[in-house]
C-alpha cells in the first residue's frame, strides 16, 4: 500500500453518469459515508469490477484490504489523495448531491496489476479448496443502474442526515491562556496530519519543536513510536469516519533509537466538521501516563515473581510426591510434617496424616537401637553420615525367600543461629537388592573358584594330549628317516611301519579329544549367550541315530568293543518327523563318547543304543531312570509354526554300557556345569565336565529331559527324550519305514578307501589356509584324485574363467595369457583340459568369501557363462592326470539340461542357520571343520552325479 505525497485533483461526478461508469474500462464503485461508523457496502460496482477478482480483493479480511476500505470511507481532505491498491491507483470524490455517497475509481494501472490479480485468483482458489478462504462481512450490491437510481432518490433524505453538521469555532483567544497552564496536552491537526496549534504541555510531552517554520513538514506520525504506528493509522481512519477515539500510545524519544521504550500517553481525539459536513481537522488531548505505566509494569513484575515462586513450590511438592526416593521432614515436638508417597510405599505405613506417622514403629527390632542413636545425635545438631537398617516390611528376593527390606538413610538437621534444631529432612533409599547381592558374594566367589578350576582342567585337557601328539609325530618322522638312512631288512621295515602307524593313531586320538573339549567350550559359550537355536527339519530319526553310531564304528572295533542298535516296536509307525537333527546328534554323541571312555578296559565291553517313541511325555522317574530338566529353559516349543501341525510324539534314546558304573552319591553330581562324578574321574578318564550339562540343556530346549541309572562295577544307562511332530515325507523321497536306514554296501564289499581310489575324481579346493590346503590336497591325491587349489574366492573364479567350462566372450587362452602378464606367478594350480567334479569351498576367506563366490558361480551358470566342458583348450599349465569321466557325460548338444557344478561348503561354523545361509548362497551341502576323510566321502557321493550308482 502506498499513499501519494500530492493530492490528485479530480472533478466531482454526477450520479446521472452511472451509464458512463458502467461502460468505463477502469474499475469503479460507489459506497455510503457519514458521521457515524457505517458498514462498508458496495452500493454499485461497474462491469470491470464485477468481472474481475478486484471486488473479492477489496472485501478480504487482510490488513491491506482493511486499510483500503478505511481510506475509501474517510471524509475530508484525507480522501483526496490517491491510494495504490491491487496494482491500481485509486481516487475518491463525494457526490455533488449532498456528499452522502462517494465514488471510488481506479486509474493508471501499474505494470504488475494483472499479475497481482492473477496471483490472487490462484491463491483464492487454493484457499477455497482447503476451507481457509473467507470474505469481509460487507454487503455486496449488484443492482442495475435503474434500481440504484430509484433507491437513491427514495433514501436521499435519510442519507443527508448522516452528513457532518458541526464546525469548530475559531475563537481561541479567551481560553488560550487557560490551555497553556494545563498539564494536559491539547492539540489540533489538519486532515493532512500537520499540526495547527497545541499548548505547552503537548510540546513538552511530544518533544515537537516549537519553531514551526523550520519544521513545517513534520507530521503527527513522525512523533509516534515505531511499534504504535499501525494503531495510530487505525485510529486516524476511525476519526475520518466521524467517530471519536481514546487510546494509549507512546511518543518517540528525541534520540530516535527504535529500541527505546518511549513515553506513554493517554490520548483522546474527536473529528471536527464544517457546516457542509466536511472534515476539517482532528482535535484532542494527551495525558502523560508514563509514571503510571512504569509502576504498573513493576507491579506486574512483582506479581509474576510471586506466581513463579508459587509455581516453583508447587513443582517441588509434585517432585517430592513423585520421587522414587522416600522423603520426609520431621519437626521436634511436632512429629512428621511431610512425607511423600514413596515413603508410604517403601515403609508400608498406611496413608494417614503426616503427624500420625510413627517413625520408630517402622524399623525392625534388630536395628532399632542403631537408628535411635543416630537420631539422638541429629536432635543435638550433629550431622548424620547415613546409616543402613532394616524395616519391618518384607520383600521376596530372587531365590523366593522373604526377608526384611534394607534402606539407606541420609538425613541432616536444619538449625538456627542458636544451634536449635528446627527440623530434620531426610531420604530413604531401597538397597535390598544390593544387600542381597552382598549376601551372595560368597557364592559368587565359589563360582569364580569353580570356573578357575574348570579353566585349569580345560587347559590340562588341551595341553596333555599335545605332548603325545608332538612325541608321536617326532617318532613317526624319526622312523621314516631311519629307514631312508639305513638299509634295513623287511622285518625291520614292518616293525617301523607298525610303530609309525601306532604313533599316528595316537595323534588322531589326541586330536579328536582336543576337538571334543573345544566343541564343549564353544557350545557352552553359545548357550550362555543364547545363540543356540532349535531349527526343525524333516528327518527320519533312525537314520540320524545310525549316522551317529557309524562315527564310532571304527573306534569300537579297534577297542574290541561291541556296539549294538535296538529299535523298540513303538517306532514302527514313526517314519518322518520334524526335528533338529544336529542337536539330537550332539546329545547322542556326548553319551556315546562317555560310554566308550568308561567301558574301554573293562572285562565285558558292550554298548547298546535303544530307540523308541511315546505319545505321552515320559514321567520324571522312567524305568529306574531319574530324568532331569532345566526349569528355566522349559518351553512349549512345538506350538511354534515352523514345527507344523502333525501329531505330537516323544522320541526316547537309551545308551547302556558295561562300564565302571557309579554310586548314587556320584550320580547326584552329574548334569551340572564344570562338575564330574568324582575328582578321580578327571584324573583317570579326562574330560571337562561340560558334556552332560550341555546334553541336559539341549534336551530341555527340545522339550525333553535327560537322566541316568547306574550300578557300581556293573554299568550305566543314560536316557533322554525330545519332543517332535510327525510329518509327511519330503518330495522325491522314498516313503516307508527304514527306507534310508542303513548304508548300502559298496560293490564287492570294498572299503571307502577302495571306492575313493576307483572313482578318480577331479576336485578344486578353495582354502586360504596354506596348511589346510597342503594336508587336504595330499590326502585326496593318495586316492588318485586330481586336485586343484585356489587361495580365495577371486582365484577360484579366475580358475573357472580359464577352464574349458567358460563360455564368455574371451577365450580361456586369452584370459590365461592376459593374466600371466598382469599377475605374479602363484602356487594356484590351473587345469583346463579335464573335467571338474566338485568344488570344496571355504566360507570365510579374505579378498572374496565363499558365499559371494558361490553366488557368482550360480549367476554365471544362469547366464550361460559356464557350461559343459569344451575339449581342445589346453595351456602350458595343464598337468598330466588320470583320465576322468566328465560330470556331464550324460548330456549332449541335443538334450538341454541345466548345467551345475557341485559345491560343498567347508566352514568351522556348524549352526543350522549358518548352513542354511550357505545353501541359500548356492552351495549344495556343507561339512564342518575339522573333518576326517571318512566323513567327507558320503558328502561327495551325494553331490557328484556319476557316483549316485555306487
MONOR-V222797 format. One line per field, one symbol per residue. burial: # if it has 16 or more other C-alpha atoms within 10 Angstrom, else .. A space follows every 10 residues. Layout:
burial->???
This chain:
burial->.......... ..#.#..#.. ##...##### #####....# ########## ..######## ....###### ########## ########## #####...## #######.#. .....##..# #..#...... .....#...# ....#..#.. .#......## .###..#... ........## ..######## #####..### ##..##.#.. ........## #.####..#. .#..###### ####....## ###....... .######### ####..#### #########. .......... .......... .........# #..####### #...###### ####.##... ...#..#... .###...#.. #..##..##. ####.#.### ####...... ..######## #####..... #.######## ##...#.... .......... ...#..##.. ##..##.##. .##.##..#. .......... ..#..##.## ..##.##.## #.##.###.# #.##...... .######### #####..##. .....#.... #.#....... #..####### ########## ##.###.### ....###### ###...##.. ....###### ...#...#.. ..##...### ########## ##....#..# #.#####... .#...##### ########## ########## #...###### #######.#. .......#.. .......... ....##..## ########.. ..#...#..# #.######## #######.## #######... .##..#.... .........# ########## #####..### #.######.# #..######. ..###..... ...#####.. ........#. #######... ##..#..##. ########.. .........# ..##.#....
